[in-house]
Amino acid sequence: MKGIITTIMLMVAFQLSTAQSLKTVSYHDGEQKLNGLVTANAGQELPGVLILPAWKGADNEAKAAALELEKEGYIAFIADIYGEGSTPADNAEAAKLSGSYKNDYKAYQHRISLALDQLKAQGARADKIAVIGYCFGGSGALEAARAGFDVQGVVSIHGGLSKDSNRPNNPITTKVLVEHPAEDQSVSREDFDNLVTELKEGGADWQIIIYANTGHTFTNPESHEYDEVMAKRAWNHTLLFLEEVLK
């Protein structure tokens, strides 16, 4: 019981600190209102990192990442892909909504592009931008690379790796880091191999790091698959990559 109370207190403290440190930024896609979150160092001329959250939207993992990136000297912006009034209430809704954007990848790329514009509007240097994403957002990070957005690097963290077989493998000009859990049941060997082929044929500067004995959501402290050691390694790999491409 004491452990449960402590965990609840820590979560409440984190949510309060997040509310004080991350500012809501409203923007639009036509008539659809979107609500992103930006770190308190917005307005300064600094490298920027766009965070694409997992399938339920801006969760605690995305918010914690933004605050950590702020400490590292980056302006971080958490994108709103779904829009106001469309936050999934449960996994079933999240699967349906995220699936619609995976199928309509151009709509996903468009929402990512709008978020990149907002990151720049918040003071991030246009020539020093990277995209990182978790789960559904990890799929989005790869879509940012496929779209040819003018970013210096993308990081897909336990993201979906598949792409419709009808889509051609085009040149990929940005650097790509994929952080992949070895026991991720949501990614087939075929999807993994096809991504490697795509990155090779695209002439990308790419790297895939595989984390042993880890399941899909290994970086999320609120998940039963969380692996503290591997999560720390993955975060350090992310920071090393960002330092290389942005500083």
N, C-alpha and C positions, 0 to 999 in steps of 0.2 A: 504493500500500500504506500509506504514511504517513497519507494522508487517511482510509482505512478504519479504521486503528488509532485515530486521534484520535476518529472518530465513535463507535466502540465504547466508548472510555474515557469520553466525554461521556455516553453512554447509561447506562453503569454508574454513573457519579457521580450522574446524575439519579435513577436507581432507588434508590440508597442514601439520597439526601437525602429522597426521597419517603417511603421506609419510615420515616424518622425523624420526618417532619413530619405525615404523615397517619395518623390513628388509625382502626382498624377498629371499626365499630359494628354489632353484630349485632341484628337484629330479625326479626319473623316475620309471615308471611301464613298464618294457620292453622298447619299443620304444616311449611310450607316456611320454612326459614331463609334470611334475606337478610343480606348483608354489605356495608354501605355504608362510605364513608370520609369522615372529617370533619377539618377543619383544626385546628391546635393551639390556636387561640383559642376553641375551644368552651367554653361555660360563661359567656362574657361576654355582656352584653346588647348585641348588635350586629345590624345588618341581615344578612339571610341570603340566600344564593343556592343554589338546588338545581341541581346539574349532572346532566343526563341524558346518559349516554355514548352513543357510537356502537354499532353492532350487535354488536361483540365484547365489550362490557362496559367496565369501568373501565380504559381504555387510558392511555397516556402523555399524550395530548392533554388528556384530562379531568383527569388529576392535575396537569399543569402549570397548567391554568386555575385549579384550586382553590388552588394555592399563590400564584398571582398575585393572585387575589381576596382571599386573606388579607392580602396586603401592602396592598391597597386599603381594608382595614378591614371586610371581610365575613367572616362565618362561611360557609364553603362545605361542602356535603355532596354527595358523589357517590352517586347512587342505585344500588341493585342491582335491576334489573328482573327478571332471569331467576331468580335464587336460587342458593344454594350447590349445586354439583354440576351446574350447567347452563351453564357458560361454553362458548361455541362454540369448537371446535378449529380451524375454518377458515371460509372465506367461505361455503361451501355450507351449513354448519350455522348460521352467523350469519344468512344469508338466510332459512332455514327458520324459525328461532326468532323473529327480528324480524318476519317476515311473519305469524306466528301472532298476535302482539300487535297488529299493524296491523289485521288482520281482526277480532280480538276487542278492539275499542278500549276497551270498558268494563273489561276486565281490565288493560289498559295504564293507564288512568286510575286504577284502584284501586291499582296498584303505585306510581304517582306520588304518590297521596294518602298512602300509608303513608310514603314517603320525606319528604314535606313534614312529616308529624307528627314524624319523627325529627329533621329540621332544627330544628324549634321546640324539641324536647326537648333539643337541644344548646345552647340559649341564644339562638337567633335570635329577634328580635322578631317577634311574630305579625303586626304591622301593617306590617312592612317586609321582605317576602319577594318574590323574583323567581325565575324558572325560566329556565335557558338549556340548550340541547341541541344536540348535534352529530349530523348524519346521522339515524339512527334516533331519536336523542334530540331532534333538531330537530323531527321529527314529533311526539314526545312533548310538546315545549313548546307546540305548537299544540293538542294534545289537552288540556293543562292549561287553556288559554284556553277551549276549547270546553266543558269540564266546568264552567266557572264557579267554579274554585277561587279562594279568597280570597287572591290574589297581586296585587302591584302592577304586574307586567310579565312578559312572556315574550319570549325571544329564540330564534328558530329559525335555526341556523347550518348552511347547506347541508342543510337538512332536506327530507324528503319533504313535498309540499304537498297531496297528494290526499286526498280524503274520499269515502266511498261516496255515490253519487248519491241513495240512499234516505234518507240522513240529512238532516234539515232544517237550514237556516241559522238558528241561534238567536242571541239577543243575546250579545255578547262585551263584558264589562265591564272587562277588564284591558287595559293597553296592550300593543301587539304590535309587535315589530321582527323583520323577516325579512331575513336576510343571504343573498343568493342569487347563486351563481356563474353568470355569463352562459352558459357552455357546459356546464351540467349536463345530461348526457344522460339522467339518471334522472327528470327532471321535464319533462313535456310542456307545451306551450303551453296546452292545455286545462286542465291542473291549475293552472297559474299563474293563468289568467284566472278559474277557478272560485274560487280562494282570494280573489282581489281582490273578486269578487262577494260571497262569504261575509262578508268583513270589512266591506264597505260595508253589506250588509243587516243585519249584526249591530250596526251603530252603533259599531264599535270605533274607538279611537284607534290608528291603525296607520301603519306605514312599511315600505316594502320598498326595500332598497338592493341594487343589482345591481353585481357586480364584474366588470369587463371581462376578456375573454380568460382566464377561469378555469374549470377543471373542477371536478367534484363535491367532492373532498376538498382544496380549495385551502388550507385553514387548518392542515392536519396536516403537520408537518415530516417525518414518516416516509412520506408519500405521494409518488408520482412526479408528482402534480398540484399539489404544494405551490407556492404563489406567495408569496414572502416579503413583497413590497410590499403586496399585497392582503390577506394575512393580518394584517399589522400594522394596516392600515386597519380591517379588520373588528373586530379586538380593541379598537381605540380607539373605534369606534362602539359596541361593547358596553359599554365602561366609561362612555361618555358617557350612554348610555341608563340604565344602572344608577344612575349618580349622580343623574339626574333623578327616577327613580321611588322611590329608596330613601333619599336623603339630603336 
